[in-house]
Amino acid sequence: MTAPLSLHAGGSLYDRIGADALSALVTRFYGYVARDPLLSPIFPADLSLTAEKQLAFLTGFLGGPPLYHERFGHPRLRARHLPFAITPARARAWLACMNAALRDTPQIGEAEARELYAALSRVAVHMVNTDGEHPGDAAVS
């Protein structure tokens, strides 16, 4: 789930979105996550490092420089998230936050937003690791 998205006539999705718009998206996204009752319990109160990691991951995932690999190693997304109860409801909430952030980031065009949302929808489904809730989850970092 870490291979960059395929190239398009206009370049990679990273090239088409741009670093500044991607950073704005991640900032908006974590604003939504912090207020979401299903998601906030599994995230740390300070989302700075989490947002930094997400931006680094998305940069490489979308075809930009492999920042996450360089700073943190292989993403191993599913393995890194196994300690947390990623339910179908939480996956949907995560996607809803991303969808809202995409809508609120005018620098990202509609076609690019749809392409990114489709790719992240596949990732969200892949991350689901339980059907039930586990109170006492540790925070995602």
KOLRO-705847 format. One record per residue: residue number from 1; residue in three letters; z, x negated, y negated of N, C-alpha, C in turn. Coordinates in Angstrom, 3 decimals. Layout:
<pts>
{NUM 'ALA' {Z X Y} {Z X Y} {Z X Y}}
...
</pts>
This chain:
<pts>
{1 'MET' {0.000 -0.814 1.193} {0.000 0.000 0.000} {0.000 -0.863 -1.264}}
{2 'THR' {-0.300 -2.158 -1.137} {-0.267 -2.989 -2.324} {-1.636 -3.507 -2.721}}
{3 'ALA' {-2.677 -3.144 -2.005} {-4.020 -3.608 -2.357} {-4.444 -2.967 -3.673}}
{4 'PRO' {-5.069 -3.766 -4.556} {-5.495 -3.181 -5.823} {-6.559 -2.112 -5.612}}
{5 'LEU' {-6.616 -1.213 -6.553} {-7.629 -0.158 -6.488} {-9.005 -0.775 -6.657}}
{6 'SER' {-9.993 -0.143 -6.069} {-11.340 -0.698 -6.065} {-11.935 -0.777 -7.472}}
{7 'LEU' {-12.891 -1.672 -7.588} {-13.561 -1.847 -8.875} {-14.455 -0.671 -9.189}}
{8 'HIS' {-14.674 -0.454 -10.423} {-15.449 0.653 -10.979} {-16.436 0.007 -11.947}}
{9 'ALA' {-17.448 0.709 -12.317} {-18.449 0.155 -13.242} {-17.803 -0.396 -14.512}}
{10 'GLY' {-16.710 0.196 -14.956} {-16.015 -0.256 -16.165} {-14.946 -1.288 -15.896}}
{11 'GLY' {-14.893 -1.822 -14.682} {-13.858 -2.788 -14.316} {-12.767 -2.119 -13.499}}
{12 'SER' {-11.721 -2.881 -13.232} {-10.595 -2.344 -12.464} {-9.896 -1.266 -13.290}}
{13 'LEU' {-9.090 -0.478 -12.643} {-8.330 0.538 -13.359} {-7.406 -0.135 -14.378}}
{14 'TYR' {-6.895 -1.293 -14.040} {-6.074 -2.054 -14.984} {-6.891 -2.400 -16.230}}
{15 'ASP' {-8.120 -2.872 -16.033} {-8.985 -3.207 -17.167} {-9.263 -1.985 -18.025}}
{16 'ARG' {-9.482 -0.846 -17.390} {-9.815 0.372 -18.126} {-8.621 0.961 -18.849}}
{17 'ILE' {-7.426 0.810 -18.287} {-6.221 1.339 -18.929} {-5.707 0.358 -19.973}}
{18 'GLY' {-5.603 -0.897 -19.594} {-5.100 -1.929 -20.501} {-3.600 -2.123 -20.382}}
{19 'ALA' {-3.178 -3.340 -20.675} {-1.772 -3.721 -20.531} {-0.855 -2.905 -21.441}}
{20 'ASP' {-1.247 -2.696 -22.673} {-0.382 -1.969 -23.611} {-0.176 -0.516 -23.195}}
{21 'ALA' {-1.252 0.142 -22.783} {-1.137 1.541 -22.357} {-0.311 1.645 -21.073}}
{22 'LEU' {-0.482 0.683 -20.166} {0.292 0.701 -18.925} {1.781 0.518 -19.229}}
{23 'SER' {2.093 -0.373 -20.145} {3.484 -0.574 -20.546} {4.058 0.691 -21.175}}
{24 'ALA' {3.287 1.344 -22.026} {3.734 2.604 -22.646} {3.970 3.676 -21.578}}
{25 'LEU' {3.084 3.724 -20.596} {3.233 4.687 -19.499} {4.539 4.465 -18.748}}
{26 'VAL' {4.823 3.225 -18.397} {6.040 2.912 -17.636} {7.282 3.278 -18.453}}
{27 'THR' {7.263 2.986 -19.736} {8.397 3.338 -20.596} {8.613 4.847 -20.620}}
{28 'ARG' {7.551 5.598 -20.802} {7.665 7.070 -20.816} {8.122 7.593 -19.456}}
{29 'PHE' {7.550 7.028 -18.394} {7.888 7.449 -17.037} {9.391 7.328 -16.788}}
{30 'TYR' {9.977 6.177 -17.112} {11.399 5.999 -16.843} {12.286 6.829 -17.764}}
{31 'GLY' {11.764 7.242 -18.903} {12.494 8.217 -19.719} {12.640 9.535 -18.980}}
{32 'TYR' {11.581 9.936 -18.298} {11.628 11.159 -17.487} {12.524 10.977 -16.261}}
{33 'VAL' {12.396 9.836 -15.591} {13.205 9.568 -14.394} {14.693 9.643 -14.735}}
{34 'ALA' {15.075 9.063 -15.862} {16.493 9.034 -16.249} {17.068 10.434 -16.432}}
{35 'ARG' {16.222 11.388 -16.770} {16.690 12.768 -16.995} {16.484 13.682 -15.799}}
{36 'ASP' {15.875 13.182 -14.743} {15.584 14.038 -13.597} {16.791 14.121 -12.662}}
{37 'PRO' {17.268 15.331 -12.359} {18.473 15.468 -11.538} {18.301 14.989 -10.094}}
{38 'LEU' {17.089 14.987 -9.560} {16.879 14.479 -8.199} {16.729 12.960 -8.166}}
{39 'LEU' {16.182 12.397 -9.226} {15.879 10.966 -9.231} {16.974 10.100 -9.837}}
{40 'SER' {17.575 10.560 -10.906} {18.544 9.706 -11.603} {19.689 9.207 -10.715}}
{41 'PRO' {20.154 9.978 -9.725} {21.242 9.462 -8.892} {20.880 8.224 -8.057}}
{42 'ILE' {19.601 8.000 -7.791} {19.246 6.851 -6.958} {18.721 5.673 -7.788}}
{43 'PHE' {18.785 5.795 -9.109} {18.372 4.709 -9.993} {19.582 4.190 -10.756}}
{44 'PRO' {19.535 2.914 -11.156} {20.645 2.378 -11.945} {20.667 2.999 -13.342}}
{45 'ALA' {21.824 2.969 -13.976} {21.943 3.505 -15.330} {21.043 2.727 -16.291}}
{46 'ASP' {20.989 1.422 -16.128} {20.109 0.586 -16.943} {18.800 0.406 -16.183}}
{47 'LEU' {17.746 1.013 -16.678} {16.456 0.994 -15.993} {15.555 -0.165 -16.421}}
{48 'SER' {16.081 -1.103 -17.184} {15.268 -2.202 -17.715} {14.584 -3.016 -16.622}}
{49 'LEU' {15.344 -3.513 -15.656} {14.764 -4.323 -14.588} {13.848 -3.488 -13.704}}
{50 'THR' {14.239 -2.265 -13.447} {13.408 -1.367 -12.636} {12.054 -1.150 -13.312}}
{51 'ALA' {12.068 -0.903 -14.606} {10.823 -0.702 -15.350} {9.993 -1.986 -15.365}}
{52 'GLU' {10.646 -3.111 -15.523} {9.945 -4.401 -15.508} {9.247 -4.619 -14.166}}
{53 'LYS' {9.948 -4.305 -13.081} {9.350 -4.447 -11.745} {8.202 -3.464 -11.548}}
{54 'GLN' {8.373 -2.237 -12.017} {7.314 -1.231 -11.883} {6.065 -1.662 -12.651}}
{55 'LEU' {6.249 -2.160 -13.860} {5.110 -2.618 -14.649} {4.409 -3.778 -13.950}}
{56 'ALA' {5.175 -4.717 -13.427} {4.584 -5.853 -12.713} {3.830 -5.374 -11.478}}
{57 'PHE' {4.421 -4.441 -10.734} {3.756 -3.905 -9.547} {2.464 -3.191 -9.925}}
{58 'LEU' {2.545 -2.271 -10.885} {1.366 -1.493 -11.261} {0.251 -2.391 -11.798}}
{59 'THR' {0.612 -3.441 -12.503} {-0.395 -4.362 -13.023} {-1.259 -4.903 -11.889}}
{60 'GLY' {-0.620 -5.415 -10.845} {-1.372 -5.938 -9.700} {-2.037 -4.849 -8.886}}
{61 'PHE' {-1.352 -3.754 -8.687} {-1.865 -2.641 -7.894} {-3.153 -2.084 -8.492}}
{62 'LEU' {-3.233 -2.113 -9.812} {-4.392 -1.553 -10.494} {-5.502 -2.580 -10.720}}
{63 'GLY' {-5.300 -3.790 -10.210} {-6.360 -4.786 -10.295} {-6.147 -5.862 -11.334}}
{64 'GLY' {-4.996 -5.884 -11.965} {-4.681 -6.922 -12.939} {-4.033 -8.114 -12.275}}
{65 'PRO' {-3.433 -8.988 -13.053} {-2.772 -10.175 -12.495} {-1.662 -9.785 -11.511}}
{66 'PRO' {-1.453 -10.586 -10.476} {-0.446 -10.271 -9.450} {0.981 -10.615 -9.899}}
{67 'LEU' {1.418 -9.991 -10.972} {2.708 -10.326 -11.569} {3.884 -10.097 -10.631}}
{68 'TYR' {3.855 -9.001 -9.901} {4.984 -8.710 -8.999} {5.079 -9.786 -7.926}}
{69 'HIS' {3.952 -10.108 -7.313} {3.932 -11.136 -6.276} {4.463 -12.462 -6.809}}
{70 'GLU' {4.047 -12.824 -8.010} {4.454 -14.098 -8.610} {5.942 -14.137 -8.913}}
{71 'ARG' {6.510 -13.034 -9.364} {7.916 -13.032 -9.782} {8.892 -12.617 -8.696}}
{72 'PHE' {8.462 -11.682 -7.818} {9.419 -11.095 -6.884} {8.999 -11.220 -5.429}}
{73 'GLY' {7.827 -11.758 -5.145} {7.325 -11.841 -3.773} {6.524 -10.601 -3.413}}
{74 'HIS' {6.251 -10.473 -2.140} {5.483 -9.314 -1.672} {6.267 -8.034 -1.953}}
{75 'PRO' {5.600 -6.994 -2.459} {6.323 -5.764 -2.805} {7.052 -5.090 -1.637}}
{76 'ARG' {6.469 -5.112 -0.430} {7.113 -4.443 0.713} {7.736 -3.110 0.268}}
{77 'LEU' {6.932 -2.276 -0.347} {7.442 -1.060 -0.978} {8.314 -0.209 -0.077}}
{78 'ARG' {7.803 0.132 1.070} {8.572 1.022 1.953} {9.873 0.352 2.386}}
{79 'ALA' {9.808 -0.908 2.770} {11.010 -1.622 3.215} {12.047 -1.714 2.094}}
{80 'ARG' {11.604 -1.981 0.880} {12.545 -2.105 -0.243} {13.196 -0.768 -0.587}}
{81 'HIS' {12.548 0.326 -0.236} {13.084 1.642 -0.572} {13.822 2.317 0.585}}
{82 'LEU' {13.832 1.700 1.756} {14.499 2.318 2.914} {15.982 2.612 2.700}}
{83 'PRO' {16.716 1.821 1.911} {18.136 2.155 1.712} {18.363 3.459 0.947}}
{84 'PHE' {17.315 4.012 0.363} {17.434 5.208 -0.472} {16.794 6.396 0.221}}
{85 'ALA' {17.401 7.539 0.063} {16.862 8.759 0.659} {15.682 9.228 -0.176}}
{86 'ILE' {14.486 8.890 0.270} {13.262 9.330 -0.412} {12.787 10.569 0.347}}
{87 'THR' {13.147 11.706 -0.189} {12.812 12.993 0.430} {11.473 13.493 -0.119}}
{88 'PRO' {10.871 14.468 0.534} {9.667 15.073 -0.048} {9.917 15.615 -1.459}}
{89 'ALA' {11.096 16.199 -1.682} {11.424 16.737 -3.013} {11.505 15.615 -4.038}}
{90 'ARG' {12.082 14.478 -3.658} {12.153 13.348 -4.592} {10.762 12.764 -4.838}}
{91 'ALA' {9.932 12.722 -3.820} {8.564 12.230 -4.022} {7.835 13.134 -5.013}}
{92 'ARG' {8.008 14.438 -4.872} {7.378 15.381 -5.802} {7.945 15.205 -7.216}}
{93 'ALA' {9.247 14.999 -7.318} {9.870 14.799 -8.632} {9.352 13.512 -9.278}}
{94 'TRP' {9.211 12.463 -8.480} {8.685 11.191 -8.972} {7.274 11.391 -9.514}}
{95 'LEU' {6.459 12.111 -8.749} {5.088 12.383 -9.186} {5.053 13.277 -10.426}}
{96 'ALA' {5.968 14.220 -10.520} {6.023 15.080 -11.706} {6.369 14.250 -12.947}}
{97 'CYS' {7.287 13.312 -12.802} {7.621 12.424 -13.915} {6.415 11.573 -14.302}}
{98 'MET' {5.698 11.070 -13.305} {4.519 10.257 -13.591} {3.437 11.107 -14.254}}
{99 'ASN' {3.250 12.317 -13.772} {2.249 13.205 -14.364} {2.584 13.503 -15.825}}
{100 'ALA' {3.841 13.764 -16.108} {4.260 14.018 -17.490} {4.047 12.773 -18.350}}
{101 'ALA' {4.387 11.612 -17.821} {4.195 10.366 -18.571} {2.713 10.110 -18.825}}
{102 'LEU' {1.877 10.401 -17.845} {0.428 10.246 -18.033} {-0.078 11.167 -19.136}}
{103 'ARG' {0.387 12.406 -19.132} {-0.021 13.362 -20.174} {0.442 12.905 -21.554}}
{104 'ASP' {1.599 12.234 -21.606} {2.198 11.821 -22.877} {1.759 10.424 -23.322}}
{105 'THR' {0.822 9.831 -22.623} {0.320 8.501 -22.988} {-1.142 8.660 -23.378}}
{106 'PRO' {-1.396 8.961 -24.657} {-2.756 9.277 -25.084} {-3.733 8.109 -24.946}}
{107 'GLN' {-3.230 6.887 -24.847} {-4.116 5.733 -24.690} {-4.808 5.721 -23.330}}
{108 'ILE' {-4.304 6.508 -22.381} {-4.902 6.552 -21.046} {-5.824 7.764 -20.986}}
{109 'GLY' {-7.096 7.499 -20.726} {-8.089 8.564 -20.658} {-7.850 9.493 -19.483}}
{110 'GLU' {-8.425 10.665 -19.567} {-8.240 11.691 -18.538} {-8.728 11.226 -17.161}}
{111 'ALA' {-9.887 10.590 -17.107} {-10.430 10.131 -15.820} {-9.528 9.064 -15.203}}
{112 'GLU' {-9.045 8.142 -16.039} {-8.161 7.085 -15.538} {-6.822 7.674 -15.095}}
{113 'ALA' {-6.324 8.640 -15.844} {-5.062 9.292 -15.471} {-5.191 9.982 -14.118}}
{114 'ARG' {-6.298 10.675 -13.907} {-6.515 11.350 -12.608} {-6.596 10.328 -11.472}}
{115 'GLU' {-7.321 9.238 -11.704} {-7.469 8.205 -10.670} {-6.127 7.561 -10.340}}
{116 'LEU' {-5.361 7.252 -11.362} {-4.049 6.641 -11.144} {-3.116 7.615 -10.440}}
{117 'TYR' {-3.096 8.860 -10.872} {-2.230 9.861 -10.244} {-2.596 10.035 -8.765}}
{118 'ALA' {-3.873 10.070 -8.453} {-4.303 10.212 -7.052} {-3.818 9.038 -6.217}}
{119 'ALA' {-3.947 7.835 -6.743} {-3.491 6.652 -6.006} {-1.979 6.684 -5.817}}
{120 'LEU' {-1.240 7.033 -6.857} {0.216 7.065 -6.759} {0.699 8.218 -5.893}}
{121 'SER' {-0.088 9.278 -5.790} {0.260 10.375 -4.884} {0.283 9.876 -3.440}}
{122 'ARG' {-0.677 9.042 -3.097} {-0.707 8.471 -1.738} {0.500 7.559 -1.520}}
{123 'VAL' {0.862 6.790 -2.521} {2.034 5.909 -2.415} {3.295 6.746 -2.250}}
{124 'ALA' {3.432 7.798 -3.028} {4.640 8.633 -2.964} {4.813 9.242 -1.575}}
{125 'VAL' {3.743 9.709 -0.990} {3.816 10.274 0.365} {4.242 9.189 1.358}}
{126 'HIS' {3.704 7.995 1.188} {4.032 6.872 2.073} {5.512 6.488 1.968}}
{127 'MET' {6.118 6.697 0.815} {7.500 6.277 0.593} {8.534 7.235 1.188}}
{128 'VAL' {8.154 8.454 1.481} {9.106 9.425 2.042} {9.661 8.872 3.353}}
{129 'ASN' {10.989 8.840 3.437} {11.628 8.279 4.630} {12.674 9.187 5.256}}
{130 'THR' {12.854 10.379 4.706} {13.801 11.321 5.281} {13.483 12.733 4.799}}
{131 'ASP' {13.855 13.715 5.599} {13.692 15.103 5.180} {14.941 15.635 4.499}}
{132 'GLY' {16.084 14.944 4.720} {17.348 15.444 4.192} {17.866 14.606 3.052}}
{133 'GLU' {18.949 15.056 2.463} {19.592 14.336 1.363} {20.721 13.476 1.899}}
{134 'HIS' {20.930 12.363 1.256} {22.033 11.470 1.593} {22.833 11.199 0.333}}
{135 'PRO' {23.948 11.914 0.148} {24.730 11.700 -1.079} {25.268 10.273 -1.097}}
{136 'GLY' {25.539 9.571 -1.955} {26.073 8.212 -1.884} {24.993 7.153 -1.781}}
{137 'ASP' {23.736 7.492 -2.062} {22.678 6.491 -2.061} {23.010 5.399 -3.081}}
{138 'ALA' {22.631 4.196 -2.742} {22.707 3.107 -3.714} {21.557 3.269 -4.697}}
{139 'ALA' {21.632 2.602 -5.808} {20.580 2.729 -6.812} {19.376 1.828 -6.503}}
{140 'VAL' {18.184 2.321 -6.803} {16.959 1.553 -6.690} {16.958 0.527 -7.813}}
{141 'SER' {16.562 -0.698 -7.517} {16.469 -1.691 -8.602} {15.064 -2.206 -8.721}}
</pts>
